Amino acid sequence: MARAKKFLEIDVLTAAIDRMRHVYDVFDSVAVCFSGGKDSLAALHITRQVAEERGRLPVDVIFRDEELIPDPVIDFVNEYRQLPWVRMLYFAVPLKSTKYILGRSTEYVQWDPARPHIRPLPSHAITLKPGDNRHFDQYTMDAFAGSYFKGKTAFVTGVRAAESLMRFRASVNKLNENYITGTAAKNVSLVKPLYDWQENDIFKFFMERGIKFCPIYNAQHLAGENLRVSTPLHAESSKRIGQLRAIAPQFYGQLMAMFPEMLVQERYFKDLDTSGVVKQYGASLAGVRSYILDKMDDEHQQAKALKMLSDVEVRASKDAAAYPPDYVLKYFMGGTFKRQLLPLARSQR
């Protein structure tokens, strides 16, 4: 049976508060994954309200310092780190990520001890001890952060379905408790109490409660940029990396000094013929495999992509309409294939 959108009889704020009350009912530990961005800020304040009701202050907060973050965001996070109702675990550990240049994704490591850093490691951060050579990824980082908590743990995020098709599909993949999903860490679940909020709901919430948001959003608005705090080298952000000149000029200079190859992305991305790539490789899943072999030079990224494509091919053999080749190709072209590709909804086929 096809699923249909159904509107609730309550506003999104009331729904989010009710979801967080349920989370406190069923989880032993609750921690907010805070990025300094607007969505996780709203999630943090809603969690604070419910924690106060339950006598569970201070609120546990996780911040993953991804190194390539402008100073205004770091300053804003540190303001919250020092609030009496916040108990923050501030992580600055080697974390695998990707940089996207003209349709090709290659791996780099945030806080890589083998290279200079864009800024010094914060003295208050949780780091790895000398001799610990681990490099985390998104999944193992959940487990590492989860080890600091007891029992069944909820990581509260500000993820909203309206931000992308992938986030929408992840939010409607379950019939019950669709805002709670599992992770690779057995004791950790991700919670998305704001999954049905729109951007205007976020700013209305701030205005009504007198909550100040990170000032970098003002610079993004004036530059005509998307209002989002994210690492500047991944696929979506790198397409507009030149905007950093206006938004955070000092950070832009530091970033290009550390990763000068990104100048090629800034200068020539607008000339990249993505429609031609789709026409050449998007007619079949075999074509998608050829794209991965032809365009992904990083061996680790290529192996990861081929493994994920094999999984898609198995699922497509049972429901081909859910995985049309051009849809699958664009997923890999985006360079952000960290999580499983979800099937197209029936209404989108």
Sequence and secondary structure as in RCSB ss.txt:
>XXXX:A:sequence
MARAKKFLEIDVLTAAIDRMRHVYDVFDSVAVCFSGGKDSLAALHITRQVAEERGRLPVDVIFRDEELIPDPVID
FVNEYRQLPWVRMLYFAVPLKSTKYILGRSTEYVQWDPARPHIRPLPSHAITLKPGDNRHFDQYTMDAFAGSYFK
GKTAFVTGVRAAESLMRFRASVNKLNENYITGTAAKNVSLVKPLYDWQENDIFKFFMERGIKFCPIYNAQHLAGE
NLRVSTPLHAESSKRIGQLRAIAPQFYGQLMAMFPEMLVQERYFKDLDTSGVVKQYGASLAGVRSYILDKMDDEH
QQAKALKMLSDVEVRASKDAAAYPPDYVLKYFMGGTFKRQLLPLARSQR
>XXXX:A:secstr
        SS HHHHHHHHHHHHHHH SEEEEE  SSHHHHHHHHHHHHHHHHTT  SEEEEEE  S   HHHHH
HHHHHHTSTTEEEEEE   EEEEEEETTEEEEEEET TTS  SS   TTSB   TT    B HHHHHHHHHTTS 
SSEEEE    GGG HHHHHHHSS SSSTTEEE SSTTEEEE TTTT  HHHHHHHHHHHT    THHHHHHHTT 
 S    TTSHHHHTTGGGHHHH HHHHHHHHHH TTHHHHHHHGGG  HHHHHHHHTTSHHHHHHHHHHH   HH
HHHHHHHHHHHHHHHHHH GGGS HHHHHHHHHTT TTS      GGG 
